[in-house]
């Protein structure tokens, strides 16, 4: 039995069936969340230390570290990245 392979989209969220705008929002939030988690791990911070650095509670950091994407807006993630001393840059290009 043969199965047809389809070319994947540039975003796993599109592949999962999310509308284009929502998929892009999720993709951006996931990238920012991954960068923040990587920075926390690189510094070897405990959740309590990360919470103090970012000005939030430890349970909020737990949500972040568990990848609970739906709980974080782009605005919140930009604020966290800035508080961690990271700079967010933006590049806009035509969709493929």
C-alpha positions, 0 to 999 in steps of 0.5 A: 500500500502506497501513501502519498507524501505531501510537502510540509509547510514552513510551519508545523502549526500550518501542517496541524491545520491552523489558519495562516495568521494563527499559525504564524502567531504560534510559530513566533511565540514558540520561537521566543519561548524556546529562546527564553527557555534556552537562556534560562537553562544556559544561565543555570537559573532555578525557576525561583531565580528566573521568576525574580529576573523576569518579575513573575511568579515561579508557577509562571516560570513553570508554565514557560518551562513546560512549553505551555504556549497558549498561556503566553502572548507575544507581548509577554514574551517580548517583555520576558526576553528584554528582562533577560537581557535579550534583544528581539529582532523582526524580519518580515518577508513574503510568505512562500 
